[in-house]
Amino acid sequence: MEIVGVLPAFSPAMHICMKVGKTIDGPVKSTLSDGTAGNVEPGSMTLPLCQKVVDKTILTSEEEIGDAMRLMNKKFGVTIEGAAGCALAG
């Protein structure tokens, strides 16, 4: 099994941290995926845990996130929040 972390391109902090192997601040723009937005707190357990279990990370665009949210609503009548749309877009 491969575990893929999916993050918004407008707030790619964890994606960047995973690439460099340490906690650093990245760019943070407003995103539909506000549940995944922001930087990683130094000293938090989030990065070491992700390094242990996540095989790779990918970035999704705002358009892809919005399309995924609309798809769930149109096809299933379910309204999802942006972080779920981000995962689905991935």
Long-range contacts (C-beta under 8 A, 24 or more apart in sequence): 2-55, 2-56, 3-53, 3-54, 3-55, 4-54, 4-55, 4-56, 4-57, 4-58, 4-90, 5-50, 5-54, 5-56, 5-57, 5-58, 6-57, 6-58, 6-59, 6-60, 6-86, 6-87, 6-89, 6-90, 7-33, 7-36, 7-57, 7-58, 7-59, 7-60, 7-86, 8-32, 8-33, 8-36, 8-37, 8-59, 8-60, 8-62, 8-65, 8-82, 8-86, 9-59, 9-60, 9-61, 9-62, 10-37, 10-62, 11-36, 11-37, 11-38, 12-59, 13-38, 13-39, 13-40, 14-40, 14-46, 14-47, 14-50, 14-57, 15-57, 15-58, 15-59, 17-47, 17-50, 18-47, 18-50, 18-51, 18-54, 18-57, 21-51, 22-47, 23-47, 31-62, 31-65, 31-82, 32-62, 32-65, 32-66, 32-69, 32-82, 32-85, 32-86, 33-60, 33-65, 33-82, 33-83, 33-85, 33-86, 34-81, 34-82, 34-83, 35-81, 35-82, 35-83, 36-82, 36-83, 36-86, 58-90, 60-86, 60-89, 60-90, 61-89, 64-89, 65-89
